[in-house]
Amino acid sequence: MGARATRGGVKFFVATTGSFNYYNSMITSVKSAGLVAVLVFSAGILQAQTGRLGVFQRNFAAANVQTKIEILRGAESEDPRAFGPLYEQSLRYVLSNSRELYTSPLLREIARISIDRLDEGEYLPAVGDLWRLFQVFDETSTRIRVLEVIAAMGSGDERVVEGLVDWVRRQHIVSQGGGRPDLQVLSGAVKALGDLQVPQGFGVLVDTVLLQYPDFVTTPAREALGKIEGAVADLALAAVRNRPLVERRPAFTFLLESGLLSQEERLELARTVLSDAEAAGTGDIRAQEEYRQIRFAAAAVLRVGEYSPATPEVIRHFNQTVLEFERGRISSGPLLEAIATLGAMGNEEAARRLTSYLELVNTYTETDRPYDTQIVLAVIGNLESLGNSLAFDAMFYTTLLENYPSRVRQRAREALRSVAP
């Protein structure tokens, strides 16, 4: 009885399991059929759209100008993504007849419809044709609209990006030459560069700010700089270096104050700018003065930031400044700043260089060669701040030289405590 029951239970289980598997297979079949039906339906729609697109394209190619407009209007209910090839075709028709754009309202209407629908469909293959329209038709509103569409599409077309950057650069040349570029279009172009976020645009955007255009141009240029992706510190350095040395100071100053760089990046930029100016050589007096001014500006940033990694550059700057002072080319002010910059480095290399300079000044004084008291006091004060024992012997010798004013000797005696071994 029990065995039969067991056997009956097994039989029931097997029967139930088989029914369950059969039921599952039925559901799977229904689902598969449904999926196939959806795919077939979608393919049908796609095929229908493709078929309609072909009809529109063939009719557009054969029609006169007025009818072409009606065909484009008739396609307004269609998916602009699927019908992108039609609008690209119509835009190319405009380009092939671009000489008539200024005299033909119908052709301009075709251009307008094409631009708007390409924008709606975000049809990227037409970006190059949009840029060509920008180049051949210099009507302000059309150009601004084209720039908006290119920017909205986020074009990855390098030729279009390079063309836009070059166009902005040429507007700057026109402006610098006394010409009058279309500032509304220029404003649209810098906005587009910001929306595209391309690093290639960094340098011309800096130029846009520096050329002091009206605010409606420079404000979007500043905003665009903040949107650009990439190694901003490298872009900033390139924006300074990719111009003659005599023209670098305004760009350097702007980038320091722009908020685009971190403190570390600002200091590294200053160090590189200082190094470049130190290595430059010219016989032109005006250029020499500009080199000095950019050196002084970069050194000031390093002094305030107490940026010790720049010690080698700061020492070279100090050496050049001493030489310029002794040759009568600068006043004592820049030399006092160079001394303070060395003192701000806070390391042994700076202490060693200032100590050797104090030894030189001691020699001058001992041989009755007059030297600026403020400079000697500045050297003593910065050696005291550095607190390195390397300076002890030179400082002690300073206290002994009767040729120094008493206040110099007294200041040296006070500083001895800080540099004692």
C-alpha positions, 0 to 999 in steps of 0.5 A: 500500500505504502509502495503503491502510494509512493509510486503514485506520488512519484508518478504524480510528481513526474506528471506535474513536472512534465506539465510544468515544463510544457507550460514553460515552453509554451510561455517561452514560445509566446514570448519569442513570438511576441519579440519577433513580432516587435522586431518585425514591426520595428523593422517594418517601420524602419523599412517604411521610413527608409522607403519614404526617405528615398521618395523624398530624396528623389523628388527633392533632387528633381524639383525646382526651388519652390517645390524643394521647399514644399518637399522639406515642409512635407517632411516636417512630420517625419523623424528628423533623425531618420530623415537626416540624409534628406536635410544633408542633401538639401544643405548641399544643394544650398552650398552648390548654389551658394553664390545665389544666397544673397539674392535668393530668399527661397535658397535662404529658406531651404538653408534655414529649414535644413539647419533647424532640422539637422539640429533637431535630428542631431545629424552629425554627418552634416557637421562638415557641411554646416561649417562650409555654409558658415564659411561661404555665407557671412550673414550674421544671424545664419552664422550664429545659428550654424555655430549654435548647431555645431556646438549643440552636436558636440562635434568630434570633427577635428577639421571643423574644430581646427577651422573654428579655432583658426577663424577666431584667430584670424578675427584677432588679426583683423582687430589688431590690424585696425579692422572691424570683425563681426563681434556678434559672430565672434561672440557666438564662436567663443561660446561654441568653443566653450560648449565644445570643450576643446583644448585647441581653443584655449589659446585663442580664448585667452587672446579674446580676453586680452584684446579687450573686446566688449564685454559681450565677447570677453565674458563668454570667452572667460566662461568658455575657458572654464569649460575646457577639459584637459590639463589646464596647467599645460594649456596655460603654459602653452598659451604663454609660450606660444607668443613672443617673449615680449608679449607674454606678460599680459597672458601670464598675469591674466592666467594667474588671476583667472582662477583656472589654476590651482596654487601649485599650478600657478607657482609652476607656471611662474617658475617656467616663465621665470626660467624662460625669461632668464634664458632669453637674450637680445640686443634690443633695449625695449625687449630687455626691459620687457624680459626684466619685467616678466622676470620680476613678475614671476619672481614675485609670485614665487616669493609670495608662495615661498616656492622652494622648488624654484630655488635654482631659477630664483638664484639665477634671477638674483644673479641677473638682478645684481648684475643689472643693479651694478651696471646701473640698469635698475634701481635698488628696489628690484634687487631688494625684492630679489633678496627677499625672494631668495630669503623666501626659499627657506633652504640651504642653497638660498642661504649659501647664495646670500652669504656669498653675496654678503661676503662680496659686499663686505669686500666692497665696503672694506676697500672703500667702495660705497654700497647701498645700506638698505641692500646690506640690511636686507641681506642680513635680515633674510639671512637671519630669517633663513637661520643657517650657520653658513652665514655666521662667519660673513655676518661676524665679519660684518660686525667688525667693519668700521666702514659700515654705518653703526646701524648695519653693524648693530643689525649684524650683531643681532642676527648672529644669534640666529645663525650661530653654529 
